[in-house]
Amino acid sequence: MGEEHIKDPPGLLKTSGEPKKAEPKIRRTAKFLTIIGIDRAAEIMSRLPPDQVEAISKEIAALTKIGAEERRVVLEEFSSLFSVPCGPDSGAGISGSGGIEAARRILYAAFGPNKGEQILGKAAPDAKPKPFDFLEDFSPEQIALLFKEESPSAAALVFSRLPPKLSAQALSNFTGKKKLEILKHIARQHTVSPEILEQVSGALREKARHMATKEEPDFDGMQALAAILKSSESEFGDHILRELEIEDPELGKLLKDRIYTLADILKAADLPLQKKLASMDNREII
């Protein structure tokens, strides 16, 4: 059926003007939701009627890459309808890719993994991927981190269904004991129902999404450098400190304060301490 015959669900968001090629509004809306990012798209989708959610999800799943010029046009077309800035320079969550995974991420954020997967299954039944395909975009280290607190049986369920090379690389990040337990569970596995695989997949997607949005805890670069220099040979540490003091005296002093603490003096042997004190003037000692 040609595009001119595609009908929009009643009550769909109205745009400020028709696109040049008379593209169906339902597809235009799908592009807009894909462009503005998961959080905003999920908030809008959660307020739409079920028939519109399903229709838009189907369109998002069928989308391919959206070019920069089209993103700009779509954003300008919709921007007047929202109080939150969503113009091409807002930079908040702008995406140029649609597809089944884009639809899934938005639906999960809007309705949760279980209901989101149900809606996606109805909207795009022929585009359903294997349960753990999304993990193929993760590095082995990220996958290992995702399963750090999971049981060996859960890890085995997933690793046995990933590409063998990716599974082997992820397993190399586990301790010997846990790695052996995972391998034993893989060897003893039997057929698992599709429903269980979908539930596990949905839970993992949600966990991965939350991991991706967590901010890095406060990081103290000065403390990290001090720890590195304290663990290095003294000649190397002294050389780095001298170089820093020449280039940036304030930074050199701050670093010295982190490296040389009262605890270091209390632990020092008498003779080296005496030699060091003899080479220092009274001001330095104070």
C-alpha positions, 0 to 999 in steps of 0.5 A: 500500500502506498504512503498516500493511503496510510491513515493517521490514528484519530487525535494524533498530534497535529503539526504546524504544517504539512511536510513537503512530500505529504509524509503521513503525520504518524511517521513524522511524529515517529521521527520527531520522537526518535530525534528528541531522545528516550526520556522526552519521547517516553514522557510523550508516549506514556500520555498517548492512547494505546492505538497511537502508541502501537502505530507510532512504535511500528513507524519507529521500528521501520525507520532508518537513519535520519539525516541532519537536514531532516532532523533540523526540519522535523525539530523546527516543525514541532518546536512551536508545540512544546514549551521545552526547547527542542530546536536543533541547537538544544543538544538534548538527546538528539538522535539520528537513528530509528529502528527496532532498538530505538522503539524498544528503548522508548517503550521500555522507558515509557511503560516498563520492560514487560508492557513495552515488549508486549506493545512492540510485539504487536507493533512489529511482530516480524522485526523481533530480534533474538533476546540478547542481541542488544548485548552485542553492542556492549564491550566484554568489560561492560557485559562482565560488569552487568553480570557482576552481581548476578548468579552464575546460572543467570550469566550462563543463560545469557552467555550461552546465547551470545556469539562465542567470541564475545562470551569468551572475552566477557568470561575472562573478566571474572574470577576463576571460581565464578568463571568455572561456575558459569561454565558448569551451568552452561554445560548443564543447560537445557531448553528454556522457554521463550517467555523466560528468555524474554523476561530475562532480556527485558530485565537486563535491558532495564538494568543496562539502561540504568547503568548507562544513565548513572553518573560517575562518582566524584573523581579526585584527579589529584588524589589519583596522581598522588597515589600513582607517584607514591607507588612509583620509585622515589626517583621517578616521583621526585622527577615528576614533582620537580617538573610540576613545580617548575611549570606550575608551582601551586599544583606542585605544592598541592601534589606534595601535600597529598603525597607527603603526609604525617603518616609517612613521617611517622613510618620513616626510618630514622637515618633517611629522615635525618638525611632529608631534614639536613638537606632542608631549610627551616622554612621547608621543615616548618 
